[in-house]
Amino acid sequence: MTFKTTILASAATALLATAAFGDAHSALTLDNVLGTASGDAMAMDNPTVGGAPMLADQPIAVNASAAPNLTTLVAAVTQAQLVDVLASDGPFTVFAPTNDAFAAVPADTVAFLMADENRAALQGILTYHVVPGTITAAALREAIANNRYANFTTVAGGTLTAQMVGDDIVMFDQTGRFSTIETADVMQSNGVVHVIDRVLLPAR
């Protein structure tokens, strides 16, 4: 099975949940959201992402757009018409793949997902990286400690599994792939972002 075929099969199981999630929000563009950001917003004690300060009083959509190592993710979110979701009240926990994570995906697969006619498949992949609620790294570790692992239901309807590997929090998807949290607890006005080093996939 090719990576592209896996993407299609994985996304198919998430489309109904994604459609319902998207319908609950009005359409916005990234420019609309950025226009609401305050120039006086403070980064507080947030970690930087890609060297850029992250503003804890701004939503995920605004902060992600400021991170130079999340430009592919931002382009994908825009193409998937999910900017309004990540700018809404939430709260959400987003496991955000870096540019390097997307670069590891075959280029033809990325091009396929970014085509207008495949928007639903792209939405399914992206919302698989989003869990309702604000789940900090401490909460992840606590949940893992109770049973050596912890399962979380994503907005797409699939499951992500968190485990400790040494001192690292590692997220496992439903295809056997895994991704390590590189930067944790990037607090947002509508949740939290954990930057990860690999794109995750829902079940085939």
C-alpha angles and dihedrals in degrees: 000000000000123000089248092052090049090051091053094046092046095048094048092069092054103046100093093050091046093050092051091047093051094046090060091067132062119240117269134167127225089248090056091052095045089052089065096056117112118231088214095057113132126226089212111182095330118135116246120249116216087347093302122121115246117217113222092202093057129078127256093259092058097045095045090054090057095054113093092204093055100055094113091051091049091050090050093048090050093048090047090053091235099126091103091054093054090046094051126096096269121138098224137168109216124195098204119201115216127232088261090054091055091044088062089061112087110266093233090055092052090048090049093052093046093057115107093236091057097049093117091057091049091050090052092053095045097046088050084070092057126082122186115249134028108290113179126197089256090054090049092051092047092050091048092049091058094062107001087257139037130212123214127190112227129216087254089060098249130112132255119194122209123205137165116246104185104309093335128098107226125193118211122200129208094265096057096261119131137198132196123225105242099178119021135193102022094169120215135184088251102036139304138301127214113193112223135192102225139043112248127215134209122232119298 
